[in-house]
């Protein structure tokens, strides 16, 4: 009777673990591929030839908009200025805070795989905008690191990490339940634990 109960309990656990294992693997499959590939590209960043593409624009802000800037002391660029930049100068800026001084407004816009900045002279309205695109490899590398990727991507990385942890732990539990029929389970698992520490102790300085 006790053996029958144990078998039912084991079967129930197997069913639950298999369910959570495949759900977590399905949720993080594509992201695991992405993070694995970008792990390789980050590890070989010095060997990957990338030529940044830099574009520069210059323009002069109309006097009414310059007056609007002169009356602003902090925060993002005014909406009217952002609309004019997009329409007349083909410069897209967001609502992040600019750096305000007595003679200049400076707006930095770093992003994954690139960078941009805008400087406006408050004396004569002259502006210069520079945009740097470092390519797709740099874009995905920055996503891997969460660099300049925003709050939504920040929380996605955390959720992805939780899903990956669940995938690993349910896999470990499944291995434990099947270990009696697979004698190599624990030696191989121990090897996976020992090898990284040996490499750290012997080769990482």
Secondary structure, 3 states (H helix, E strand, C coil): CHHHHHHHHHHHHHHHHHHHHHHHHHHHHHHHHHHHHHHHHHHCHHHCCCCCEEEEEEEECCHHHHHHHHCCCCCCCCHHHHHHHHHHCCCCCCCCCCEECCCEEEEECCECCEEEEEEEECCCCEEEEEEEECCHHHHHHHHHHCCCCHHHHHHHHHHHHHHHHHHHHHHHHHHHHHHHHCCHHHHHHHHHHHHHHHHHHHHCC
